[in-house]
């Protein structure tokens, strides 16, 4: 790619405007500002390579210097947010062999309607818009016939055919594991940006819908687990607000705290060789949901195959959490329970995520919930079968 490295007056002026546009996004539209601030930008001269702007599958933003120099400051705000959302929504990785121009148009409709509804900058003339697209997915809007007559490398409207393909920065197709890793990291970025924006009351509805879709645990049994976990939730006692019923007698006793929480939970991850990357992603979803829903004092995440391979400790302050696991070996359940006792963890509940294939012919004093993708033939505890 022909990167513009010579600092011409035109490029210097554009870089100054881009910096100002970024700052305004952070001040006025925190979600989009944080999303843009995480993306590196390179400037190019060759309109054949990048006619307008583009976003690669790995998060590299490219801007054509000559084209972008004519944009106003508010149009640049729109452009930067537009490109960042292509990455945050994993559009390049979700194309799944669809016709590139038609897929780009569908993705642009979703993003442009979100930005227009949120009042981000000024839309760029020639872009594609569809009212209500912010409430739909690009997959729902995809029409293979749209953009017919435009070459796959040609632009479409004011933003351009800007969704990258599923390749790395050298043009080599991404492997399934590489694509999965990019999506996992992107999801964490999205959650972080959304949490910070929601905290100041500035998370647009269209973005919130997409975020909810991204972090939703894709199993229909979770309500059962959540009910069991919330059954462990208690109201903590605090001296910050003395119990008024006893103040007249001179006794200072604690009252119930307003924020319900639970004590320590142990979550054991089956680290055997049969665990897939998809299952690990699901495990991440459950850990984060437990931390957010039950506000435990701590969650001890223990990795075990035939023996304990690792141990992490998280609290709600660590949200969002992402575990990484090198799965391998066979399956034995008892070592995890022995480890819990040896370490003096004393959990209110043990949650064991596994395919269920292992020896459960032993006893333990711990209240145990088994989440199994395979057999339900486990001799103790509450067994919940789920499908991915």
N, C-alpha and C positions, 0 to 999 in steps of 0.2 A: 504494500500500500504506500502511495506517495504522500508521506506525512509532511505537513508544512512546518519546517523547523526554523526557517528564517523569519525573524521578528520584523515584519514589515509594519509600516504605520497602520495599514488596514487590519492586520492580525492583532496588533497591540490594542487597537480600539475595540475590536470584537472581544478579546479576552477581558478587557475592562468591563464591557457591558455584560458579559457572561457572569463575571464575579459579582456584579451588582444585582443581576437577576437572581443568582443563587441566594444572596443575602436577603433580598426581599421575600423570596419563597420561605426561607427559614423564619422570618419575622411574621409573615402574614398567613402562611400555609405550612405549618410545621411538618406534617406528614410528607408532603412533596419536597419540602426543603431538605429534610433529612435523607430522603431517598436519593435526591440529586447529589447531595454532598458526598455520598458513598461511591459515586461513579466517577472513574477517571475519564477525562476528555482529551481526545487528540483532534487536531485540525488538519484537514486534507485539502488539496488543491484540485485533484483529478475528478471532474464531474462524472466520469465513466465508472469510477469506483464507488463514490458516494455523491449522488446528485444533490442531496439536501442534508440529511442526517441519518444516522443508523445506530442500532444497539445490537451488540453481539450476544451470543448465548452465554458468554462468560462475564458479561457486564461492562464491556468496553464501549463507551459512547464516542461516536465520530461525528464531526460537524464539518460541512463544506464551507470554507472560509468565505468565498465569494458570495454564495447564496445567503448565508446567515448574516452577512454584514448589512444587508438591506432591511433586516428585521428591526422592529422597535424593541424597546426594553421589555414591554409587556408581552410581546410576541415571543421573545426569547424565554421569558418565564414559562410560557405555555409549552414551548418546544422542549426545554430541559425536563419539565415534569412529564411530558408525553413520552420522551425517550426512556426516562427512568422507570416509568410504569411498565413499559414493555419487558424490562428485566425483572422487576418486582413481581409481575404476573407470569413469569416464565413462558412468554409467548413463543420464543424460539424453540424451546424444548417441548412445547405442547403441539407443535404443528403436525406431527404424526403423518408425514407424507402428503398432507393436503397441498393443493395448488397454492404456490407461495403468494401470488398477488391477491388472490381471493381471501386467503387467510390473513394477510396484512390488512386488508380492508375491514374484515370482521374485528380484528384486534383494535384498529384505529377507532372504529365506531364506539366500542366500549370505553376506551380511554378518553376520547374527545368529549363524550357525554358526561363522564365523571368530572373532567376538568371544567367544562362549561357550567355544570350544575354547581360546582364548588367555587366558581368565580375566580379561577386561576388564570391570571394574565388575560391576553386577548387571543382568540382563535386565529390561526393562520389561514389566509384566504386560499381556497382550493382544497382544504381538508375535508374528509368525509365525516358526516354527522348523521345520527339517527336518534330522535327523541326516545328516551326510555331505554337506550342501549345499556346504560349503567346498571340496569337491573337484570341484565342477561349476561351470559358467558359468550366468549368469542366462538365457542363450538356451536352454540345455539344460533348465532348470527351468520355462520359460515355459509356462503352460497358459491359453489364452484364456478358458476357462470359470471360472477361479478369481476369486473376488470378485464373482461374478455377483449382481446385485441391488444392488450398491453403485454409486452414481453415480461418474462419473469424478473428481469433485471431493471425494468423501467420503473420510473416513479409513478406515484398516484397522488395527485393533488399537492397541497402545500407542504405536507410532512414528508411524503415520499415513501417508496417501498422500503421501509426502514427496519423491519423485523429481520434479525439475523437468522441464519440457518443453524442446524444442530452440529456445528463444527467448532474446533478450538481456534485460537487466534492465528494459527498457521494454516488453517483450512482443513485440518484432519478431522474426520468424523468423530464425534464424542462416543465413547463406549457407554454402555448402559450404566455402569457403576459411576463413571464420571458425570453423566447427566443427573443421576440420582444425588450425588454429592452436591452439585451446584444447586439443585432444587432444595435440598435440605438446608444449605447455608442461606439461600434466598428467603426461605420461609422464616428463619430466625430474624433476618433483617426486617422483614415485613412486620413481624410481631413486635419487635423492638420499636419501630417507627410508629406503629399503631398505638401501642401502650403509652408512649410519650405524648402523642397527639391527643389521645382520648383524655389524658390526665389534665390537659388544659382546655378541654371541651372543643377541640377543633379537628375531629375525625369525620370527614365527609361520609354520608350514608352509603354512597356507592362503593367507597373503599372498605367501609365496615362490612358490607355484604361479601366482598371478595375475600377479606381476611377471615371471616367466619367460615367460608367455604374451604379455605386453605387449612385451617387448624381443626376443622371438624374431624373427630375420630371416626373412621369409616367402618364402624361396626354397629349392629343394631342391639347389642346386649349391654351397652355402656350404662344405660339407665339402671340396670340391675346393680352393677358395681357401684355406681354413684350413690344409690340408695343405701347400700351396705356401708359405704364409706361415711356417708352423712350420719348414719346411725352411730358412728363413733364420735361425732362432733359434740363438743360440750361447751358450756359457757364458762369461761375462765373467771376466777375470782381476782379482784383487784382492790388494793387499798387506796387507789387514786380517788375513788368515790366511796367513802365509808357508807355502810349499810345504815340508812336513816332510822330503821326500826329500833336500833339499839343505842342511838346517839344519846337519848335522854337519860339512859342509865349510866353514861360515862364509858361504855364499852365501845372500842373502835374495832369494828369487824368489817371484813371486805364485802363488797357487793359484786354482783355478776357483771363481767365485762360485756360490752355490746358486741364485740367481734368474736363470733364462735370460732373455736379452733380445736384441733385434736392434738394428742401427744405425739409420740414417736411412731412412725410407720416404717416397716422394712419391706422393700420391694426387691424380690429376687428375680434376676433375669437369667433365663436358660441360655447359657453361652455355648451350647453344644454346636457341632458342625451343621445341624439341621436347621439352624435359625437363619432366615434370609434377611437381606437388606430391607425388604418391605416390612418384615416383622419388627425390625429394630426401629424403623420410622414410626410404626404404630406404638411401640413401647414409649418412644419419646412423647407422643401425643398423650398417653395415659399419665405419665409422670407429671407433665405440665398441668393436666386437668386436675389431678389429685392435689398438687400444690396450690392451685388457684381456688378449687372448690372447698377443700377441707382445711386449708391453712394449718398444716401440721407443724408441730414444733420442729420436726426434722423428718426427712425421708432418707433412709439409708438404702442406697441402691447397691445390691450385692450381685456380682457376676459369678456364675457357678456352672461348671460342666461336671467333671468327676471330682473336682475340688474347687474351692473358691479362688477365682482368678483376679478379682479386683473389688474395690469398695469405694463408692463415692457418697458424699453426704450433701444434701440440698435442703434449702428452706425456701419459703415463698419469695424471699428477697432475691433469689437467684433466677427467677423467671425472666426469659424463657430458658429452659434447660435442654441441652442436647447431649445425649450419651453417644459414645463411640465404642464399638465392640468388635474385637477380633475373635469371631466365633470359631470353635474347633473342639474336637474331642467328643467323648460320650456324654451320658447324662446320669447323674446321681443327685437325688434330692437331699439326702440326709446331711451332707457336708455343709450346706448353707445354714441349716438349723443349728448344727453344732457350732458353726462360726458365730452366729447370732448370740448364742449362750456364752461362748468363750470370750466374746468382746463386751459382754454385759450390756447389750443394746436395749433389751427389755421393751420390745415394741407393743403397742396396743393391738396391732394387726400385722400379719405377714401376708403379702400379696405375691404369689408366685406365677410369673408369666412363662409358659412352657408349652410344648406340644403334648405333654402328659406321659410320654414314654420313658418311664423310669420306675425304680423300686420305691413304693410308698409304704412298705410294711414296717413302719416304725412309729413310735409315739412322740408327741411333742406337746408341751403345755400351751403353745401359742395358738391363738385364734388365727386360722389360715383361710385365705381365699385363693383358689386355684383358677387361673385364666388359661384355658387350654385350647389350642388350635387343633388338637388331635383327639386322643382317647380321653374319655371321662372316667376311666377305671382307676380311680384314686381312692385310697382307703380311708381318708379322713378329710375334714375341712369342708368348706363350701366350694363346689366345683361349678364353674360357669364355662360353657362351651361357646366359642365364638367363631364366626367365619370372617375371613379377611375381606 
